[in-house]
Amino acid sequence: MAKRLFVLLLVCVMALPLLVACGEDTPATSTPSQGNTSVGGEVSEDVSEDTNVYPEIIDLDGREINILQWGWGVGSSSINGYTGEIVYSDETEPNYSRVDVAKKEVVDYVEAAYNCTIGEGYRMTTGNILDEVQQMVSSGTYTYDIIFASENQALNMLANDLLTDMKTVPTLHFENSWWDQNAVKDLSIGGRLFAVCGDINTYDNLGTWCVLFNKKMKDDLGITDDFYQKATDGEWTMDYFMEICQNISTDTNGDGLDEFDIWAVGTETFNIYAHLVGGGLRIAEKDENTDLPYLTVSNDTERTYNALQKVLDFYNSDSVMVANGGKYNQYPNPWESTIIKAFEEGRELFYVCGLISIAGFRDMEDPLGILPMPKLYEDQDRYYHTVSPDNCSFMVLPYGVEGIVELGTVIEAIAMKSQEIVTPEFYEIQLKGRDARDNESEAMLDIIYASRCFDLGVCYNWGSIVGCYYDINPDNIASRFDAVIDNAELAIEDTIEDLEGYDPILN
């Protein structure tokens, strides 16, 4: 009896801050919110009144909440330091960090306050996650309650009727500040939402795209321009980027430019698309009234073609080494053997990549800096940053999962406490303090995160239209779109029709 009284007292004490937060005089959270807007290089501060809907505390009677997650970076020497969402590394493991301490504090709080256990049945997999979720949903045996997957994996699950429309769960409130408002807005379709990110996960941050540069190499080349100031002033543009890259690549051994030489830029074919997003040209936009998607190229054909031509001409120049462009197919992992190696060895000025890649350069001798993706057009009023459809974490809920209303309450509590405890550690200390090498790079991260955008077109890949954006061939741009655009538009119509009949199961 004494032990029970102690546990009850502990829950009440831990609940006090939450109960106070529900009062009328609740101050706005001071934790950096995701999804703030950016104009030029300026990040707007969110000084609005606190409108969060705080989760109530309920007794889950010892319920186990288990997590299934894709294993990003498993087996890669250039992607490391990621140990999972919500769950934390044990203090005896070499990857244990202050973020793990923060995650443990969140889990301990929620487990005590809600009388549940979190993550004991956690599993990270690189197997067929689609088949695993399919078997779980079809059998009605829900081994996992929460799933973290990539956008592409999430959409494969949705196409097989395996996901919950989270907008139908009454205890989930996606207007709350701990959800990425850009993701909530961009990833919804017809008012439905099947995948989301926010303070509850961290790998969505690491899956955000940027440009790294070698500061020593910049100085050695005699480049005196201040890249950081250019970005802050909104003048970090594609034209300027291409101009800086001229006459840098050098054939050092006289056998033609290859992976062993000096390069201005290291990149991959995905970044052709990332540069177009940098100009606000997503594959798909949405009608503001219906929240339904349409192809950008259908409404903005000439602008799309001209933008692609500009990027492709640059990517086929001597300034750029493209890891997977076809020249280096002899390597099992052309990224690590070419563009990553060249940047590590100080032979590459710029490297276009996801922020997760920075962890692989911590032992790099030369100092590096972080920059936004260049604006494609000088008259843009802001930057735009994509996230990878394969290397970015999104939360999804399996269709028909048991006790989903209660589960929604716990998810809100985890996300809320993660905003308070985990995000400051991850963003301000682990990411900024450990990965950024200077104060200016920290300011660049603020710009990057404030200007993220999410593209339904790259997620759904209607009619295989994504291939038109990843194709490095600079010729016949119009014909490649002509070959797929009709099928892509029909596929959009089919997607909309399928979602109209998506029936939620709440239990």
Secondary structure, DSSP 8 states (H G I E B T S, - for coil): -HHHHHHHHHHHHHHHHHHHHTSTT-----S--TT--EEBTEE-----------------TTEEE-EEEE-TTTT-SSS-----SS----TTSTT--HHHHHHHHHHHHHHHHHTEEESTT-EEE-S-HHHHHHHHHHHT--S-SEEEE-HHHHHHHHHTT-B--GGG-TT--TTSTTB-HHHHHHH-BTTB---B-BTT-SHHHHTBEEEEEEHHHHHHTT--S-HHHHHHTT--BHHHHHHHHTTT-B-SSSS-S-TTSBEEEEE-THHHHHHHHHTT--SEEE-TTT--EEEHHHHSHHHHHHHHHHHHHHHTSTTEEETTSSTTTTSSSHIIIIIHHHHHTT-EEEEEEEGGGGGGGTT-SS-EEEE---BSSTT-SB--B-B-SSSS-EEE-BTT-TTHHHHHHHHHHHHHHHHHHHHIIIIIIIIIIII--SHHHHHHHHHHHHTB---HHHHH-GGGTHHHHH----S-HHHHHHTTHHHHHHHHHHHHHHHHT------
